[in-house]
Amino acid sequence: MTDQFAYPSDREQASADKVSALERLLIEKGVITSTTVDKVLAYFESEMTPLNGKKIVVKAWTDPDFAARVVGDTPAAIAELELPEGMAGAEGEHLQAVANGPGVHNLVICTLCSCFPWPVLGLPPYWYKDPVFRARAAREPRTVLAEVGVELPDDTEIKVWDSSGHSRWFVIPERPSGTDDFTDEQLMDLVTTESMMGVALAGQA
Amino acid sequence: MKLQHYLGGLEGLPEPLSLEKRVFVEDWEKRIFGIHVAMMGLSNHLGSALPEYPIADVPTAFRDEWTWASLRTGAEGMNPFDYFKFRYYEKWLGGITQFFIDNGYVTEDEIATRVGESWSAEGGDTAIDDQVIDYLRRGDSPRRDAAHPKFAVGDAVRIADVPAGDHTRLPGYLRDRVGTVTRIFEGDYGYFVHTGDGIGDPMPIYIVEFTPGELWGVRAEPGANTLYAELFEAYLQPAEEIP
């Protein structure tokens, strides 16, 4: 056997040391500043988060006309809402929503890399970038969904979207039943990043 | 031939899946993510982006092009066993560090001598930060001209089996498969680089619908599934032209 599959014993510390040294050098050499990385992270922690996607979904749940518009012309519909400046910025230049409905369930994947709609959902969770998920979801989406707790009726069509072009896709999940008297805030609590990529239902932990 | 181009549909992988919902699993990963975004926001090609960023006037020492294509080309060129072995941001750290070494920004010795040292830095021209955040807010759309698509909605198309390049936007499992055009996007779309397999210059992009039986034959999962891929026109051929 080779040592191909062995990890160095100091795996995480070595990476932490290396990136620290690299960032310091890039600051010293004038490539970035001492605040660049922190400002980038703050942008994603404070403004480009799944809260934007939750607001879009809840608007679609409570306004049928908007629900139609957000699928037909996603950027224009999103621009109607009061969301942070930059919804059409990096990795949001061409957003495209697809809506679940009776008998239809959408699943977004990216088999070549990990394209993700940053302004709507923030940064991708690890499961989305996992080569095993990306490989299996293309061939056996129903099995994969069942493994993560989404048991769909046999006659529900699963539409898998492989993000190989310019669009960045996200899903408008179905509004759970029994939520007619929920406030917008209560409805937003039902929406997760996972439900907006199709690996969970709204209201599913 | 690169395994990474053929990931979709690969069999024999671990199951069941469990979802790691964290975005970062180690704090150090945030730093390499931030460095990558800074490089994208300072890339020298942004002067010709649609927002016409004043990139030549930004007081950064960064002078190269850095886009998703750079990162993806590196990931697709990796030893495939390493590709599966290392976490997402470990791959980024390796590729980005090597880029800065190969292009003369830093040396391996400089990194080695600083490893394990604590430091605090202050300063730098905040116009650099402003450009990076401006890039995040305004983006870099690949949309260019009006489209003159060769194919129409409803057309049957056979996916080209073009010679492989270092980098591609054609998922390998679609090669030589027949699908149906369901949508033509408005406008033409460029790609960051000429990949060598046909894309780069602005061209139409289509959504093509495939049945599981066409893609996977008898190994297809039973049930009402449909797969949609977004494909540049260079990857499509009329279905009838191929015997």
Interface residues (C-beta under 8 A of the other chain):
Chain A: Q4 F5 Y7 E12 S15 A16 D17 K18 V19 S20 A21 L22 E23 R24 L25 L26 I27 E28 K29 G30 V31 I32 T33 S34 T35 T36 V37 D38 K39 V40 L41 Y43 M48 E85 G86 A88 G89 A90 E91 G92 E93 H94 I109 T111 L112 C113 S114 G122 L123 P124 P125 Y126 W127 K129 D130 P131 V132 F133 R134 A135 R136 A138 R139 E140 P141 R142 T143 V144 E147 V148 D154 D155 T156 E157 I158 K159 V160 W161 D162 S163 S164 G165 H166 S167 T193 E194 V199
Chain B: Q4 H5 L7 G8 G9 L10 E11 L13 P14 E15 P16 L17 S18 L19 E20 K21 R22 V23 V25 E26 D27 W28 K30 R31 I32 F33 G34 I35 V37 A38 M40 G41 L42 P59 T60 A61 F62 W68 R72 A75 E76 F81 D82 Y83 F84 K85 R87 Y88 E90 L93 I96 T97 F100 Y105 V106 E110 I111 R114 V115 G116 E117 W119 A121 E122 G123 G124 D125 T126 I128 D129 V132 I133 Y135 L136 R137 R138 G139 D140 S141 P142 R143 T168 R169 L170 P171 Y173 F185 Y189 I205 P212 L215 W216 R219 A220 E221 G223 A224 N225 T226 L227 Y228 A229 E230 L231 F232
